Amino acid sequence: LSWAPRPGVPPDTTAALLASGPDGEMLWLDVTYRPGQAPWVQLMGRYLLPPCKQRWHTCATFLPQEALLVCGDRRGSLLLFPCSSSSVCTAESTGIVNGGTDTVVEDSSNELEPSCLLHKGGLPLDSPLSVLFGLHGKTGVTSVTIHRGYIYSTGRDGVYRQLRLQDRQLEVLQKHRPCKGLQWIEELRFTLDGDLLVLGFHADNFVVWSSRTGENIHCIPCGGGHRSWSYCSSPLVEVFAFIKSGDVMLYHREAEPCEQQVLLASLHGREITCVRRLGAVEVPGNDTFNVFVTSSEDTTTCVLVLNENSRAAVPLARLSDHISSVRTLAFTVGPRDEGFGHEDLSGLLFSAGGRAQIECYRLLCTADTASESAVACQVIHVASHRLDKHWEQKKNRHKLVKMDPETRYMSLSVVPGTSTKQLPTPWKFLAAACSDGSVRIFGLLEAARKLVLVAESFYHQRCVLKVEAFLHTWAGGDRRHLLCSAATDGSIAFWDITGPIKDAVDTLHQAKGEMQPLALDTPLVTVMAHSCGVNSLHIHETPKGRYLVASGSDDGSIHVCLLEVALGRGEATAGTCLQVLEQVSMPCAHAAHVTGIRVLRPDLLLSASVDQRLTLWNHRRGKLVPLSTTFFHVPDLAEMDCWEEVEAGGDLRYYCVLCGQGLEML
């Protein structure tokens, strides 16, 4: 049995009672309270639950506008049923229902009325419109909630999920794992001040976890979740009651003034490893807000908005799908974004890091003047990939030795221009630098939510630190997809990946999204730019169609080379050729690792280092001349991102954002 409030009806007069048994049939009964009389019971619908060992529902809620019913069952599935407004039978009773037996029930007025369940055969037995089987595992769904048009479900798998209704089908947008060790989530509470409280059990304790502060508000020893309990909170008092060993226990707490004042809220619990600017969102009547995404060693990714005037960073969404540290990010605007206006922002976000794990999301950022941040962000989880997924599915794997227990993705880069009008393809491609010495290419099919490894090469034979993909177009319209990779020995290799991408598209189309990874060809050219690891890399196309490749190293040096792409002549050099026209090296540019570098224009270069210096260089006549140096406040700099904006007077201004043990925008 479970109760569900009826939309549009006062909750103190009418509520829906849902009853199900092991036969898989669920009944919807409307129970109306009548003062001084027996409740009025009306049978509204019959539903068929999918076959499973434990075939009964655990929770349900109504979608007010779509006339639909969402419920969760003991098997961990989410089900969507149609709601019929027509009633077949009504009955006045004392609230005791004996379904399926030919009995009568006597109420307080000594009137005999037949049970409404005797006529339930007159109602059709509806099957679910949409089924997400085993979404929360085998331990069951604990609650279903509707908030601001989205569906939220919780379970005993330690995860709560956000869903939406798309063409009368349930679609999972993303999942959240609140905190480590909270394996039993019982309920979600949305507060008036915008906080989300997660109620659950951690071992023998009842826990109330705040998503805003990222910490436990309450932790009460109660013996675990297998008991009757109730929690109620208000601005003045909080009460938790439960039964333990036959006794009713009550915890009571009155509101107290908070003596602790947060001067500046943290974005992450540990070091920020990467930052990317997604773009700007124009808010009517307000300024333009810059949207960033950051990754951290605390295994989370944060989408945040930063206003230059208020100088406040407000988180919009926090992604917690990674099981290890998130080291690198990549963002691209896709073809699905064409329906959005100039003031909106949409695209695909890739995040990767430890345990060889890649996650892909679609972000939709729009103006929302009603919210504190003035920007709303919708996150849709698209796909994920792990190299050792086959290992997790092996039986008796504890008896085997895992060859590579810890492969990390060090850098990501989206391959641009893979879909054209002449050769349209729904696949997007992503290049990854890996700690096991490989350069890998992945293919993403967003419609099928598939992320597939399509090509790889172990040419470097040592940890690959950086990758950058770029597109070269000749005058005739022919395109070549090029890739630059840098390793710990200071070498920078340049690849032509046009052929492998075309072969991968053909293979994926024929094999319906499954394939064995191809082998990348030998690099076109390799440049020994540094004596040790390359920590920063950037490629800039010049107006003449050439490419400036700037890199920074562990030893504080900066290297810039000028490349030209040409067609090979003769059979031995047929295909793409790269010519190194110029190389410039600055051995002691910084006193520590150069972890951020950007070519702003052919004659301007910006570098940032762990020595907390941001230096602007002039590149001309084969030399690097320092123009100015600025000190920033972020220790242990990990990454830098830059962009340009046109001011009101037509002047061009450059901005940069730095991350490490903090975040700073200059």
C-alpha positions in Angstrom: 0.0 0.0 0.0 1.1 3.6 -0.7 -0.5 7.0 -0.7 -0.1 9.6 -3.4 -1.5 13.1 -3.5 -4.0 13.9 -6.2 -3.1 16.9 -8.3 -5.6 19.7 -8.3 -7.4 18.3 -5.2 -7.0 19.5 -1.6 -4.8 16.9 0.1 -6.9 17.0 3.3 -10.0 15.8 1.5 -9.0 13.3 -1.2 -5.9 11.1 -1.8 -5.0 8.2 -4.0 -4.4 4.8 -2.4 -2.4 2.4 -4.5 -2.6 -1.3 -3.6 -0.7 -4.2 -5.2 0.0 -7.8 -4.5 2.2 -10.7 -5.6 0.0 -11.3 -8.7 1.3 -8.1 -10.3 -2.0 -6.2 -10.4 -2.0 -2.6 -8.9 -5.2 -0.9 -8.1 -5.8 2.9 -7.9 -8.4 3.9 -5.3 -9.5 7.4 -4.6 -10.3 7.9 -1.0 -12.4 11.0 0.0 -12.7 12.1 3.6 -16.3 13.0 4.7 -16.7 14.5 8.2 -19.0 12.4 10.3 -19.3 9.7 7.7 -17.4 6.8 6.3 -14.8 7.6 3.6 -15.9 7.5 0.0 -13.9 5.0 -2.0 -13.8 5.0 -5.8 -11.9 2.6 -8.0 -10.2 4.5 -10.7 -7.8 2.2 -12.5 -6.1 -1.2 -12.7 -2.5 -1.6 -13.8 -0.3 -4.6 -14.7 3.3 -4.6 -13.2 6.0 -6.3 -15.3 6.9 -9.9 -14.3 9.6 -10.3 -11.7 10.3 -12.3 -8.6 9.0 -9.5 -6.2 6.1 -8.1 -8.1 4.7 -5.2 -6.2 5.0 -1.4 -6.3 6.8 0.6 -3.6 6.0 4.3 -4.4 4.0 6.3 -6.9 3.2 9.9 -7.9 1.0 11.6 -10.5 2.1 13.9 -13.3 -0.4 16.7 -13.0 -0.5 18.0 -16.6 0.0 14.8 -18.6 -2.6 12.6 -16.8 0.1 10.0 -16.2 1.1 7.9 -13.2 4.8 7.2 -12.4 5.6 4.4 -9.9 8.5 2.4 -8.7 8.6 -1.3 -7.9 10.5 -3.7 -5.6 12.7 -4.8 -8.6 14.1 -1.3 -9.0 12.1 -0.4 -12.1 10.3 2.9 -13.0 7.0 2.5 -14.7 4.7 5.0 -16.5 1.0 4.3 -16.7 -1.9 6.3 -18.2 -4.5 7.8 -15.9 -8.2 7.3 -16.7 -10.6 9.9 -15.3 -13.7 7.7 -15.7 -14.8 5.7 -12.7 -16.7 2.5 -12.9 -17.8 1.8 -9.3 -18.0 3.7 -6.1 -18.6 2.4 -2.6 -19.0 3.8 0.9 -17.1 1.8 3.4 -15.0 2.1 6.5 -11.9 2.1 4.5 -11.4 -1.7 4.7 -11.1 -3.3 1.2 -11.4 -7.0 0.6 -10.5 -7.4 -3.0 -11.7 -10.4 -5.0 -14.1 -11.9 -2.4 -17.8 -11.8 -2.5 -18.4 -10.0 0.8 -20.2 -7.0 2.0 -18.9 -4.3 4.4 -21.0 -2.8 7.2 -20.4 0.9 7.9 -21.2 3.0 11.0 -24.7 3.7 9.7 -25.6 0.0 9.6 -26.0 0.2 5.8 -24.7 -2.7 3.8 -22.7 -1.8 0.6 -20.9 -4.2 -1.7 -17.2 -3.7 -2.0 -16.2 -1.7 -5.1 -13.5 -4.4 -5.9 -16.3 -6.8 -6.8 -16.7 -4.8 -10.1 -13.1 -4.2 -10.9 -13.4 -6.5 -13.9 -15.2 -3.7 -15.6 -12.0 -1.6 -15.8 -9.3 -2.5 -18.3 -6.0 -3.8 -17.0 -3.5 -1.2 -18.4 0.1 -2.0 -19.3 2.9 0.5 -18.7 3.6 3.0 -21.5 7.3 3.1 -20.5 9.5 0.8 -18.4 13.0 1.5 -17.2 13.7 -2.0 -15.9 16.0 -2.4 -12.9 17.0 1.3 -13.0 17.9 1.3 -9.3 19.1 -2.3 -9.1 17.5 -5.2 -7.4 17.0 -3.5 -4.0 14.0 -1.4 -5.2 12.8 2.1 -5.7 12.2 4.0 -2.5 10.5 7.2 -3.7 9.4 9.2 -6.7 9.0 13.0 -6.7 8.0 15.7 -9.1 9.8 19.1 -8.9 9.7 21.8 -11.5 8.6 19.5 -14.3 11.3 16.9 -13.6 11.0 13.5 -12.1 13.3 12.4 -9.3 13.7 8.8 -8.2 15.6 7.3 -5.3 16.7 3.8 -4.4 18.8 1.6 -2.1 21.6 1.7 -4.6 22.9 5.0 -3.2 21.8 7.0 -6.2 19.0 9.4 -7.0 18.2 10.1 -10.7 16.7 13.0 -12.6 14.3 12.1 -15.4 12.0 13.9 -17.8 9.0 12.9 -19.9 9.8 12.8 -23.7 6.9 11.7 -26.0 5.3 9.8 -23.2 8.5 8.0 -22.5 10.7 8.2 -19.4 14.2 9.5 -20.2 17.1 9.6 -17.7 18.9 12.9 -17.7 21.5 12.2 -15.0 22.3 10.4 -11.8 23.7 11.8 -8.5 25.6 10.0 -5.8 25.2 12.3 -2.8 28.0 11.3 -0.5 30.4 8.4 0.0 28.9 5.5 2.0 25.2 6.6 1.7 24.0 3.4 0.1 20.3 3.7 1.1 18.5 6.8 -0.1 14.9 6.9 1.1 13.5 10.3 0.1 14.3 13.8 -1.4 13.1 17.0 0.2 13.1 20.3 -1.8 13.3 23.3 0.6 11.9 26.8 0.0 15.4 28.3 -0.1 16.5 26.1 -3.0 18.3 23.4 -1.1 17.9 19.7 -1.8 17.9 17.5 1.3 18.6 13.8 0.8 17.2 11.5 3.5 18.8 8.1 3.8 20.7 5.6 6.0 24.4 5.2 6.4 25.1 1.9 8.2 23.0 2.2 11.4 22.5 6.0 11.2 19.8 8.1 9.8 21.4 10.8 7.6 20.1 14.2 6.3 22.5 15.4 3.6 22.4 18.9 2.1 23.3 19.2 -1.6 24.0 22.9 -1.2 26.7 22.6 1.5 27.8 19.0 0.5 27.7 17.8 4.1 25.5 16.0 6.6 23.1 18.1 8.5 22.0 15.3 10.8 23.4 11.9 11.7 21.2 10.0 14.2 21.9 6.5 15.4 18.7 4.5 14.9 19.7 1.0 14.0 19.3 1.2 10.2 16.5 1.6 7.7 14.6 -1.6 8.3 12.1 0.1 10.6 9.2 2.5 10.7 10.3 6.2 10.9 9.2 9.7 10.1 11.0 13.0 9.6 9.5 16.5 9.7 11.3 19.8 9.4 10.3 23.4 9.5 12.2 26.7 9.9 11.6 26.5 13.7 11.9 22.8 14.6 13.0 19.4 13.3 11.7 16.1 14.5 12.7 12.5 13.8 10.7 9.6 15.2 11.4 5.9 14.8 10.7 2.5 16.3 13.5 0.5 17.9 13.1 -2.7 19.9 9.4 -2.0 20.3 10.0 1.5 21.7 9.1 4.8 20.0 12.1 7.1 19.9 11.9 10.8 19.3 14.6 13.2 18.4 13.7 16.9 18.6 15.8 19.9 17.7 14.8 23.6 17.7 16.3 26.1 15.3 19.4 27.8 16.6 21.2 30.8 15.2 24.2 29.8 13.2 27.4 31.2 14.6 29.5 30.1 11.6 29.6 32.5 8.7 30.8 31.4 5.3 32.9 34.1 3.8 33.5 32.4 0.5 31.9 29.1 -0.4 34.1 26.5 -2.0 33.6 25.0 -5.5 35.4 21.7 -4.8 36.7 19.8 -1.9 40.2 19.4 -3.4 42.4 20.8 -6.1 40.8 22.0 -9.4 42.5 20.2 -12.2 40.9 21.8 -15.3 38.7 24.7 -16.3 37.0 25.5 -19.6 34.8 28.4 -20.6 31.7 27.2 -22.2 30.5 30.6 -23.4 28.3 33.5 -22.3 24.5 33.8 -21.6 22.7 37.1 -22.1 20.2 37.7 -19.4 17.4 40.3 -20.3 17.9 43.4 -18.1 21.2 42.2 -16.7 24.8 41.7 -17.7 26.2 38.9 -19.7 27.2 35.9 -17.6 30.1 33.7 -18.4 29.6 30.0 -17.9 32.5 27.8 -16.9 33.0 24.1 -16.1 35.6 22.9 -13.6 36.9 19.4 -12.7 38.6 18.4 -9.5 40.5 15.7 -7.6 37.3 15.2 -5.5 35.8 13.2 -8.5 33.2 15.9 -9.3 32.6 18.3 -12.2 31.0 21.7 -11.6 29.1 23.9 -14.0 29.2 27.5 -12.7 28.4 31.0 -13.7 30.6 34.0 -13.0 29.5 37.6 -13.1 32.3 40.2 -13.6 30.4 42.9 -11.6 29.5 40.8 -8.5 32.7 38.7 -8.7 30.7 35.8 -7.4 30.9 32.2 -8.7 27.5 30.4 -8.4 27.4 26.7 -9.1 24.6 25.7 -11.6 25.1 21.9 -11.6 27.4 19.4 -10.0 28.2 16.1 -11.8 29.3 13.1 -9.8 29.5 10.2 -12.2 33.2 9.6 -11.9 34.6 7.1 -9.5 38.1 8.6 -9.5 39.6 12.1 -10.0 38.5 14.1 -13.0 41.6 15.5 -14.8 40.6 17.0 -18.1 37.6 18.5 -19.9 36.6 19.2 -23.5 33.6 21.1 -24.9 32.0 21.4 -28.3 28.9 22.9 -29.8 26.9 20.4 -31.8 24.3 20.5 -34.6 21.4 20.1 -32.1 22.1 23.6 -30.8 20.9 25.3 -34.0 17.4 25.7 -32.5 18.6 27.9 -29.7 18.9 31.7 -29.7 22.0 33.7 -29.4 21.4 34.3 -25.7 21.3 30.5 -25.0 24.2 28.1 -24.7 24.3 24.5 -25.6 26.8 21.8 -26.4 28.5 18.5 -25.5 30.8 18.3 -22.5 33.4 15.5 -22.1 35.1 14.7 -18.8 37.8 12.1 -18.2 40.4 11.2 -15.6 41.3 8.2 -13.4 40.2 4.6 -13.8 40.2 5.2 -17.6 36.7 6.7 -17.4 35.1 9.1 -19.8 31.7 10.7 -19.3 29.7 12.7 -21.9 26.9 15.2 -21.1 24.7 17.6 -23.1 24.5 21.0 -21.4 21.6 23.5 -22.0 22.1 26.9 -20.4 19.4 29.5 -20.6 18.5 32.8 -18.9 16.5 32.5 -15.8 15.8 35.8 -14.1 13.9 34.1 -11.2 17.0 32.2 -9.9 19.8 33.5 -7.9 22.4 32.8 -10.6 20.2 34.3 -13.4 21.1 31.3 -15.5 19.5 27.8 -15.5 21.5 24.7 -16.6 19.9 21.5 -17.7 22.3 18.5 -17.8 21.6 15.3 -19.8 23.9 12.4 -19.4 24.7 11.1 -22.9 27.2 8.3 -22.6 30.1 6.8 -20.7 33.1 4.6 -21.4 35.6 2.6 -19.3 38.5 0.6 -20.7 38.2 -2.0 -18.0 34.4 -2.5 -18.2 35.0 -6.0 -19.6 37.1 -6.7 -16.5 34.3 -5.8 -14.1 32.0 -8.3 -15.9 34.5 -11.2 -15.5 33.7 -14.0 -13.1 36.4 -15.0 -10.6 38.4 -11.9 -11.5 40.0 -11.9 -8.0 42.0 -15.0 -9.1 43.4 -13.1 -12.1 46.1 -10.4 -12.4 44.9 -7.2 -13.9 47.5 -6.0 -16.4 46.9 -2.2 -16.1 45.1 -1.4 -12.9 45.3 2.4 -13.2 45.1 4.1 -16.6 44.4 7.8 -16.5 43.2 10.1 -19.2 45.5 13.2 -19.1 44.0 15.3 -21.9 41.0 15.4 -24.2 40.4 17.2 -27.5 37.3 17.1 -29.8 38.1 16.5 -33.4 36.5 19.4 -35.3 34.7 19.3 -38.6 34.0 15.6 -38.9 30.5 16.2 -40.2 30.1 18.3 -43.4 27.3 18.9 -45.9 29.1 16.7 -48.5 29.7 13.9 -46.0 27.2 14.2 -43.1 27.7 11.8 -40.2 26.1 11.6 -36.8 29.4 10.6 -35.2 31.6 12.9 -33.3 35.2 12.0 -32.5 37.3 12.6 -29.4 41.1 12.3 -29.0 42.5 11.3 -25.6 46.0 11.3 -24.2 46.5 8.3 -21.9 49.0 7.5 -19.1 49.7 4.0 -20.5 51.5 5.6 -23.5 48.6 5.5 -26.0 46.8 8.0 -28.1 43.2 6.9 -28.4 40.3 8.1 -30.7 36.7 7.6 -29.5 33.5 7.9 -31.5 30.2 9.3 -30.0 26.8 8.6 -31.5 24.5 10.8 -29.4 21.2 9.4 -30.7 22.1 5.9 -29.5 24.1 7.1 -26.5 27.2 5.2 -27.5 30.8 6.0 -26.9 33.1 3.6 -28.8 36.9 3.2 -28.9 37.7 3.4 -32.7 41.5 3.8 -33.0 44.7 3.8 -30.9 48.5 3.9 -31.1 51.3 3.3 -28.6 53.8 5.2 -30.5 55.1 7.3 -27.6 55.7 4.3 -25.3 55.5 6.6 -22.3 52.8 8.7 -20.6 51.1 11.1 -23.1 50.3 14.4 -21.4 48.6 16.5 -24.0 46.6 16.2 -27.2 45.2 18.9 -29.6 43.1 18.2 -32.7 42.9 20.7 -35.5 41.4 20.9 -39.0 43.2 22.0 -42.2 41.2 22.9 -45.3 42.7 23.4 -48.7 41.5 25.8 -51.3 39.6 23.1 -53.1 37.6 22.3 -50.0 39.4 19.1 -49.1 39.8 18.6 -45.4 42.4 16.9 -43.3 42.0 16.0 -39.6 45.3 16.5 -37.8 46.3 15.6 -34.3 49.1 16.8 -32.1 50.3 14.8 -29.0 53.0 15.5 -26.4 54.6 13.1 -24.0 56.8 13.1 -20.9 60.0 12.9 -22.9 59.4 16.3 -24.4 58.5 15.1 -27.9 55.5 16.4 -29.9 54.1 14.2 -32.6 51.8 15.2 -35.4 49.3 12.8 -36.9 47.0 12.6 -39.9 43.9 10.9 -38.6 41.6 11.6 -41.6 41.9 8.0 -42.9 41.2 6.2 -39.6 38.2 8.5 -39.0 36.7 7.6 -42.4 37.4 3.9 -41.9 35.8 4.1 -38.4 32.6 5.8 -39.8 32.2 3.1 -42.4 32.9 0.2 -40.0 30.5 1.7 -37.3 27.8 2.1 -39.9 28.1 -1.5 -41.1 28.6 -3.0 -37.6 25.8 -1.0 -36.0 28.0 0.8 -33.5 30.4 -1.9 -32.5 34.0 -2.4 -33.8 37.5 -3.4 -32.8 39.9 -0.4 -32.5 41.9 0.4 -35.6 45.7 1.2 -35.5 46.7 4.8 -36.2 49.4 5.4 -38.8 52.9 6.5 -37.9 53.1 10.3 -37.1 53.9 12.6 -40.0 56.6 14.3 -38.0 58.0 14.4 -34.5 59.6 17.4 -32.9 61.8 17.2 -29.8 60.6 20.4 -28.2 61.7 20.0 -24.6 64.0 17.9 -22.4 61.1 16.7 -20.1 57.4 16.5 -19.9 55.1 18.8 -21.9 52.5 20.3 -19.5 50.8 22.8 -21.8 50.0 22.8 -25.5 48.1 25.1 -27.9 47.7 25.4 -31.7 46.7 28.6 -33.5 46.1 29.0 -37.2 47.6 32.0 -38.8 46.0 34.1 -41.6 48.3 32.5 -44.1 47.0 29.0 -43.3 50.0 28.0 -41.3 49.9 26.8 -37.7 51.8 28.0 -34.6 52.3 25.3 -32.0 53.2 26.6 -28.5 54.2 24.3 -25.7 55.4 24.6 -22.1 57.4 22.1 -20.1 58.3 20.9 -16.6 61.7 22.8 -16.8 60.0 26.2 -17.2 60.8 26.4 -20.9 58.6 27.5 -23.8 58.8 26.2 -27.4 57.1 27.6 -30.5 57.2 26.1 -33.9 55.6 27.2 -37.2 54.1 24.4 -39.4 52.9 24.3 -42.9 50.6 21.6 -44.3 51.3 20.5 -47.8 50.4 17.7 -50.2 53.1 15.1 -50.7 54.5 14.7 -54.2 55.5 11.3 -55.6 54.6 7.8 -54.5 56.9 7.7 -51.5 55.4 10.9 -50.0 51.8 10.7 -51.2 49.2 12.2 -48.8 49.7 14.9 -46.2 53.1 16.4 -45.4 54.1 18.7 -42.5 57.0 21.0 -42.8 58.5 22.7 -39.8 59.4 26.2 -41.0 60.6 27.8 -37.8 61.4 26.9 -34.2 61.8 29.2 -31.2 62.8 28.2 -27.7 62.9 30.1 -24.5 64.7 27.9 -21.9 64.1 29.9 -18.7 60.8 31.5 -19.4 59.5 30.6 -15.9 60.9 29.4 -12.6 58.6 26.4 -12.4 56.4 24.2 -14.5 54.6 26.0 -17.4 51.1 24.5 -17.0 49.2 27.0 -19.2 49.9 28.5 -22.6 47.8 30.2 -25.3 48.6 31.8 -28.7 46.4 34.9 -28.7 47.4 36.0 -32.2 50.5 35.3 -34.3 52.6 37.9 -32.5 51.2 37.5 -29.0 51.7 34.6 -26.6 50.4 34.1 -23.1 52.0 31.7 -20.6 51.2 30.8 -17.0 53.3 28.8 -14.5 53.3 27.3 -11.1 55.5 30.2 -10.1 52.2 32.3 -10.1 53.4 34.5 -13.0 51.3 35.3 -16.0 53.6 36.5 -18.8 52.7 38.1 -22.1 55.2 37.5 -24.9 55.8 39.1 -28.3 56.7 36.6 -31.0 58.5 38.1 -34.0 61.6 37.4 -36.1 62.2 34.1 -34.5 62.4 35.5 -30.9 60.2 35.6 -27.8 60.3 39.0 -26.1 58.6 39.4 -22.7 56.1 42.4 -22.7 54.6 42.3 -19.2 54.2 40.0 -16.2 51.3 39.8 -13.8 51.2 37.8 -10.6 48.0 35.8 -9.8 46.8 34.3 -6.5 46.1 30.7 -7.5 48.8 28.3 -6.1 49.7 25.1 -7.9 48.4 26.2 -11.2 46.9 23.3 -13.2 45.2 24.7 -16.3 44.4 28.0 -18.1 41.8 28.9 -20.6 41.5 32.2 -22.7 39.0 33.9 -24.8 38.5 37.3 -26.5 35.6 39.8 -26.4 34.9 42.9 -28.4 34.2 45.9 -26.2 31.6 48.6 -26.9 34.2 50.9 -28.6 35.3 48.1 -30.9 38.5 47.3 -29.0 39.5 43.7 -28.5 40.1 42.5 -25.0 41.5 39.1 -23.9 40.4 37.3 -20.7 41.8 34.3 -19.0 40.7 32.0 -16.2 43.2 30.1 -14.0 42.6 27.1 -11.8 44.6 25.1 -9.3 44.2 25.5 -5.5 41.4 27.9 -6.4 39.9 29.8 -9.4 40.8 33.3 -10.7 39.7 35.3 -13.7 41.8 38.0 -15.2 
